[in-house]
Amino acid sequence: MAAKIKKGDRIIVLTGKDKGKTGEVIAAFPTENKVLVSGINLVKRHQRASGTDAGGIVEKEAKINVSNIAIVDPKENKPTRVGFKTLDDGRKVRVAKLSGEVIDN
């Protein structure tokens, strides 16, 4: 199965505590069906002090399931589903279902 959401994509959260927020995908985990998004799903972790950094309570992003997010349409700036299309030069690209705009560069 081809990846519908990739690193660098702009997404919007559909459900959960961060509903409506947008962010950029930092990392994708296709085998787990999860992604890491900047500024979304922040959790507090108790960190032990190491040689380089001090300990304490650190806030960082946690993984979020891909079913709870949607890609932001580059043209309409709204959540959209993702489809695939083969271009004339043979490249397979991701396409926004809402506007038909190509997502891949």
Buried (B, 14 or more C-beta within 10 A) or exposed (E): EEEBBBEEBBBBBEEEEBEEBBBBBBEBEBEEEBBBBEEBBEEEEEEEEEEEEEEEEEEEBEBBEBEBBBBBBBEEEEBBEBEEEEEEEEEEEBBBEBBEBBBEE
